Amino acid sequence: MESLNVKKNGPLNKVPLEIWILIFQNVNHDDKSPNIKALGECRKVCKLWSLILEPVLLKEASLISNANMKKFKDAFKNRTRVACFKQLHVWDSNNLPNGFDLELYNKVMSLAFTPNLTRLEGFFENEDFYKVLIEMIESSDVKFDRLKYVPYPDGFSSLYNRLILNLTDSLENIYVDFTYPCDSSPNVNLIRRFGEFKSLKTTLVSGHLNDSSLTDLNNLLDTQQKVKTLEFDWFEAEEDYSIEQWFEGSDRHEKLSTLDLFKAENFGCYPHCLEYSLKKFEKIKKIDIKMDRLDCDAATYLRKHKVVFGMLRNTQEYRFSFEIHPYYKDCEDKLLVDLGLNKNSIEYHCRYTMITITKTSI
């Protein structure tokens, strides 16, 4: 594309800004993703187009494949930093059947990972991804104080912990994994500094529940003045594990005042995480719980669902979701009857039946 000399009162300057934005939003590839190379060329046309494109249309970059990353690198080959991006989406494993080009990723992140970023999305398969970001943050003279979200690891990661402890001013969502032996506590530094997160909204907890991990979780929560959202995913324990015994044997009984939202799924046969949270917090405003698919007889299936539902009775607002099981076709009706509810209380979503209750008072 040839450069144009646009006069101050030329025809391009008379087009309303909103029209230019609509035009540039349609400069896409066949998959509807922005054509970064073409937009990069458009920026060379005139100062007006450059001003429009830099902060508005290049605020988000999709780097979910090796091909996308190469297009990005080629589009900005003459730049040392591209500070206009506020969001990056890196690596989607579905687009990388032949593996991820880590060297290319390093080059692209050196261009796009700047203090202007507010969100980094994607799937980080190994710790090399976090290592790159840590080196960039810890070697920078500028503070990365706008980044609200970074991808969670697939299990415990010491480098993920190190990364988020560099972002305590801005992160809104963090992940804590308790998958480790009873006699080990690799989260000790995170637990000690957990209260430093100033903007935290959601804490996602995963791992194996036992006396050691529950003590660590309890210590972690005690460092925060206000816990807003607490999510549990794959935080399992043996079915006969006793939360009651842990509280009786613990010398730490500090209760926290209010939890805005509790969410849990993939917790096995019994929601120990819910029982713990109901004892830990004076009040939980809203609970969203999704039952696992249980391999048991119909009577046990119904009983386990009723036990969990009974734990929700004193909550102001809750959603109770359970899978529609082909072998227990009448369990849904029996559950509704036992709970004193009717079909108007439920809705269906994919494989799950959802019961949502909002009370005016309790």
Helices and strands as residue ranges (DSSP letters): H 11-14, H 17-24, H 36-42, H 47-52, I 53-57, E 60-63, H 66-75, E 87-90, G 93-95, H 102-112, E 119-122, H 128-138, H 158-164, E 173-178, H 188-193, G 194-196, E 202-208, H 211-222, E 229-236, H 243-249, E 256-265, H 272-280, E 281-290, H 298-311, E 317-323, H 331-339, G 343-345, E 346-349, E 352-358
